[in-house]
């Protein structure tokens, strides 16, 4: 009996070159997004233009990319990875174009301080939940790629519980600080509260957690095997930079420092929760609940 033996010789030099190219692509994507989401958004929000146009431009430069880049990262080794990421980005732009045009068009001041904050028109923001098509599609149709960017919902109730407990700690601390400082808490109109909830659940908190924890923290800590605390601090500081680009501190330096402190602590907690559960769900819950607690200030 003849036995054919086939020897496969791996070209380790070619494999190493491909790994270095992949690392460069990931680094370029992360740096580009951070530049657009900080410098680009800061410049955009400095323009004295219609709030609808301003909001759409800043969201396209930040949250839209926070959603599309993790999708590209998950599918980058498959054919059509760029097309999938581009389709996701177009979906995001379409959803936000409708919402910003309907809700913020013609405003010259912030939505919360305008009479429009109490109008039923804001209920159109429920359409922002269409963005959830992206993570749900990935989990259902491409589970391996979904897990590579933190879309893991195993023991979901425990993840929700941990995220809720983290949010409760931060919210109680914020409210106690505000009470000690003599700053009152105030309820906002119901349409504005629902608008903010949909915005957080589908736009800000979801895309932030997918980019900063599902993509950036996951790549540096889980793939590159960087040190936990160094990685968590670096990613949290980058997360803070985005808020600094968007934040306006009418009360001065102390309010700015307080805001930075809480965002940094939240980002650190979300990194630890990601390490514990291997997914963004607890950090998403914490981010949403904490943001909703802040609008009472």
Secondary structure, DSSP 8 states (H G I E B T S, - for coil): -----------HHHHHHHHHHHHHHHHHHHHHHHHIIIIIHHHHHHS-S-HHHHHHHHHHHTHHHHHHHHHHHHHTTSTTHHHHHHHHHHHHHHHHHHHHHHHHTT-SS-GGGSGGGGSGGGGGGGGGGGGHHHHHHHHHH-HHHHHTTT---TTHHHHHHHHHHHHHHHHHHHHHHHHHHT-------HHHHHHHHHHIIIIIHHHHIIIIIIIIIIIIIIIS---HHHHHHHHHHHHHHHHHHH---TT-HHHHHHHHHHHHHHHHHHHHHHHHHSSSHHHHHHHHHHHHHHTT-
